[in-house]
Amino acid sequence: MEALILLVPVSLLLGALGLIGFLWALRSRQYDDLEGAAARILFDDQPGKDPPP
């Protein structure tokens, strides 16, 4: 029972840190373009550029 006195606040703190990290990621616009990065790999490089030897 004494362990709960320590574990409950620690778990609440870790949950709050996770929520703060998620909200920070939303505000820094990391989830805006989910399809763009997936489709970008399908396109060829820009025309006119020679590949490196």
DSSP file (Angstrom, degrees, kcal/mol; ACC not computed):
  #  RESIDUE AA STRUCTURE BP1 BP2  ACC     N-H-->O    O-->H-N    N-H-->O    O-->H-N    TCO  KAPPA ALPHA  PHI   PSI    X-CA   Y-CA   Z-CA
    1    1 A M    >>        0   0    0      0, 0.0     4,-0.7     0, 0.0     3,-0.5   0.000 360.0 360.0 360.0 -31.3    0.0    0.0    0.0
    2    2 A E  H >>  +     0   0    0      1,-0.2     4,-0.7     2,-0.2     3,-0.5   0.803 360.0  62.9 -68.5 -27.2    2.9    2.3    0.7
    3    3 A A  H >> S+     0   0    0      1,-0.2     4,-2.9     2,-0.2     3,-0.7   0.828  93.9  61.8 -67.3 -29.8    4.1    1.9   -2.9
    4    4 A L  H <> S+     0   0    0     -3,-0.5     4,-2.1     1,-0.2    -1,-0.2   0.818  92.9  64.4 -65.9 -28.9    0.9    3.4   -4.2
    5    5 A I  H << S+     0   0    0     -4,-0.7    -1,-0.2    -3,-0.5    -2,-0.2   0.840 115.1  31.2 -62.3 -31.4    1.8    6.7   -2.4
    6    6 A L  H <X S+     0   0    0     -3,-0.7     4,-1.6    -4,-0.7    -2,-0.2   0.849 119.0  51.9 -90.7 -41.5    4.8    6.9   -4.8
    7    7 A L  H  X S+     0   0    0     -4,-2.9     4,-2.5     1,-0.2     5,-0.2   0.843 102.6  56.8 -72.4 -34.5    3.4    5.2   -7.9
    8    8 A V  H  X S+     0   0    0     -4,-2.1     4,-2.2     2,-0.2     5,-0.2   0.956 110.8  42.2 -65.4 -50.1    0.2    7.2   -8.3
    9    9 A P  H  > S+     0   0    0      0, 0.0     4,-2.3     0, 0.0    -1,-0.2   0.886 114.7  52.3 -63.6 -35.2    1.9   10.6   -8.5
   10   10 A V  H  X S+     0   0    0     -4,-1.6     4,-2.5     2,-0.2    -2,-0.2   0.922 110.6  47.1 -65.6 -42.7    4.7    9.3  -10.7
   11   11 A S  H  X S+     0   0    0     -4,-2.5     4,-2.2     2,-0.2    -1,-0.2   0.882 112.1  50.2 -67.4 -36.8    2.1    7.8  -13.1
   12   12 A L  H  X S+     0   0    0     -4,-2.2     4,-2.2    -5,-0.2    -1,-0.2   0.894 111.1  49.8 -65.5 -39.1    0.1   11.1  -13.2
   13   13 A L  H  X S+     0   0    0     -4,-2.3     4,-2.3     2,-0.2    -2,-0.2   0.917 111.2  48.1 -65.6 -43.5    3.3   13.0  -13.9
   14   14 A L  H  X S+     0   0    0     -4,-2.5     4,-2.1     2,-0.2    -2,-0.2   0.884 111.6  50.4 -65.8 -37.3    4.3   10.7  -16.7
   15   15 A G  H  X S+     0   0    0     -4,-2.2     4,-2.3     2,-0.2    -1,-0.2   0.904 110.5  49.3 -64.8 -41.0    0.8   11.0  -18.2
   16   16 A A  H  X S+     0   0    0     -4,-2.2     4,-2.5     2,-0.2    -2,-0.2   0.891 110.1  51.2 -65.6 -39.0    0.9   14.8  -18.0
   17   17 A L  H  X S+     0   0    0     -4,-2.3     4,-2.3     2,-0.2    -2,-0.2   0.894 110.2  49.6 -64.9 -39.0    4.4   14.8  -19.7
   18   18 A G  H  X S+     0   0    0     -4,-2.1     4,-2.2     2,-0.2    -2,-0.2   0.908 111.6  48.3 -64.5 -41.8    3.0   12.6  -22.5
   19   19 A L  H  X S+     0   0    0     -4,-2.3     4,-2.5     2,-0.2    -2,-0.2   0.905 111.4  49.8 -64.5 -42.0    0.0   14.9  -22.9
   20   20 A I  H  X S+     0   0    0     -4,-2.5     4,-2.2     1,-0.2    -2,-0.2   0.905 111.0  50.0 -63.6 -41.3    2.3   18.0  -23.0
   21   21 A G  H  X S+     0   0    0     -4,-2.3     4,-2.0     2,-0.2    -2,-0.2   0.894 111.4  48.5 -63.8 -40.2    4.5   16.3  -25.6
   22   22 A F  H  X S+     0   0    0     -4,-2.2     4,-2.1     2,-0.2    -2,-0.2   0.916 111.9  48.4 -66.6 -43.2    1.5   15.4  -27.8
   23   23 A L  H  X S+     0   0    0     -4,-2.5     4,-2.3     1,-0.2    -2,-0.2   0.873 110.1  52.7 -65.6 -36.0    0.1   18.9  -27.6
   24   24 A W  H  X S+     0   0    0     -4,-2.2     4,-1.8     2,-0.2    -1,-0.2   0.911 108.3  50.7 -63.9 -41.5    3.5   20.4  -28.4
   25   25 A A  H  <>S+     0   0    0     -4,-2.0     5,-2.0     1,-0.2     6,-0.4   0.880 110.5  49.7 -65.1 -37.3    3.7   18.1  -31.5
   26   26 A L  H ><5S+     0   0    0     -4,-2.1     3,-1.3     1,-0.2    -1,-0.2   0.922 112.0  47.1 -65.3 -43.5    0.2   19.3  -32.6
   27   27 A R  H 3<5S+     0   0    0     -4,-2.3    -2,-0.2     1,-0.3    -1,-0.2   0.770 106.8  56.6 -72.4 -24.9    1.2   22.9  -32.2
   28   28 A S  T 3<5S-     0   0    0     -4,-1.8    -1,-0.3    -5,-0.2    -2,-0.2   0.322 113.4-120.5 -89.1  10.3    4.4   22.5  -34.1
   29   29 A R  T X 5 +     0   0    0     -3,-1.3     3,-0.7    -5,-0.1     4,-0.3   0.828  64.0 144.5  62.2  40.1    2.4   21.2  -37.0
   30   30 A Q  T 3 <S+     0   0    0     -5,-2.0    -4,-0.1     1,-0.2     3,-0.1   0.655  71.3  48.0 -81.4 -15.0    4.1   17.8  -37.2
   31   31 A Y  T 3  S+     0   0    0     -6,-0.4     3,-0.4    -5,-0.2    -1,-0.2   0.181  82.2 100.0-109.0  16.8    0.9   16.0  -38.2
   32   32 A D  S <  S+     0   0    0     -3,-0.7     2,-0.7     1,-0.2    -1,-0.1   0.936  85.8  32.3 -71.6 -47.5   -0.3   18.3  -40.9
   33   33 A D     >  +     0   0    0     -4,-0.3     4,-0.8     1,-0.2    -1,-0.2  -0.732  61.2 153.3-117.9  82.4    0.8   16.5  -44.1
   34   34 A L  H  > S+     0   0    0     -2,-0.7     4,-0.6    -3,-0.4    -1,-0.2   0.818  77.7  45.2 -78.3 -30.3    0.6   12.7  -43.5
   35   35 A E  H  > S+     0   0    0      2,-0.2     4,-2.1     1,-0.1     5,-0.2   0.760 100.0  68.7 -84.6 -26.1    0.1   11.8  -47.2
   36   36 A G  H  > S+     0   0    0      1,-0.2     4,-1.9     2,-0.2    -1,-0.1   0.912 100.1  45.9 -62.9 -45.3    2.8   14.1  -48.7
   37   37 A A  H  X S+     0   0    0     -4,-0.8     4,-0.7     1,-0.2    -1,-0.2   0.857 113.2  50.8 -67.8 -34.0    5.8   12.2  -47.3
   38   38 A A  H  < S+     0   0    0     -4,-0.6     4,-0.2     1,-0.2     3,-0.2   0.861 115.3  41.6 -71.8 -34.6    4.3    8.9  -48.3
   39   39 A A  H >X S+     0   0    0     -4,-2.1     3,-1.2     1,-0.2     4,-0.6   0.740 100.3  72.4 -84.5 -23.0    3.6   10.0  -51.9
   40   40 A R  H >< S+     0   0    0     -4,-1.9     3,-0.8     1,-0.3    -1,-0.2   0.818  89.8  60.0 -63.5 -30.8    6.9   11.9  -52.3
   41   41 A I  T 3< S+     0   0    0     -4,-0.7    -1,-0.3     1,-0.2    -2,-0.1   0.734  97.4  61.2 -70.7 -19.6    8.9    8.7  -52.5
   42   42 A L  T <4 S+     0   0    0     -3,-1.2    -1,-0.2    -4,-0.2     2,-0.2   0.711  89.3  85.3 -79.3 -20.1    6.9    7.7  -55.6
   43   43 A F  S << S-     0   0    0     -3,-0.8     3,-0.1    -4,-0.6     2,-0.0  -0.554  79.9-120.0 -84.5 146.4    8.1   10.7  -57.7
   44   44 A D        -     0   0    0     -2,-0.2    -1,-0.1     1,-0.2    -2,-0.1  -0.276  41.0 -84.9 -73.1 167.6   11.3   10.7  -59.6
   45   45 A D        -     0   0    0      1,-0.2    -1,-0.2     4,-0.1     3,-0.1  -0.186  64.7 -71.2 -64.9 168.0   14.0   13.2  -58.9
   46   46 A Q    >   -     0   0    0      1,-0.1     3,-1.3    -3,-0.1    -1,-0.2  -0.373  59.5-105.5 -63.9 137.8   13.8   16.6  -60.6
   47   47 A P  T 3  S+     0   0    0      0, 0.0    -1,-0.1     0, 0.0     3,-0.1  -0.308 101.0  36.4 -64.8 147.9   14.5   16.4  -64.3
   48   48 A G  T 3  S+     0   0    0      1,-0.3     2,-0.5    -3,-0.1    -2,-0.1   0.220  86.8 113.2  96.6 -14.9   17.9   17.6  -65.5
   49   49 A K    <   -     0   0    0     -3,-1.3    -1,-0.3    -4,-0.0    -4,-0.1  -0.789  59.9-141.4 -92.8 130.9   19.8   16.5  -62.6
   50   50 A D        -     0   0    0     -2,-0.5     0, 0.0    -3,-0.1     0, 0.0  -0.705  24.4-112.8 -86.7 140.4   22.3   13.7  -63.2
   51   51 A P        -     0   0    0      0, 0.0    -1,-0.1     0, 0.0     0, 0.0  -0.390  41.2 -95.7 -67.2 150.4   22.6   11.1  -60.5
   52   52 A P              0   0    0      0, 0.0     0, 0.0     0, 0.0     0, 0.0  -0.361 360.0 360.0 -66.0 147.9   25.9   11.1  -58.7
   53   53 A P              0   0    0      0, 0.0     0, 0.0     0, 0.0     0, 0.0   0.502 360.0 360.0 -67.4 360.0   28.5    8.6  -60.0
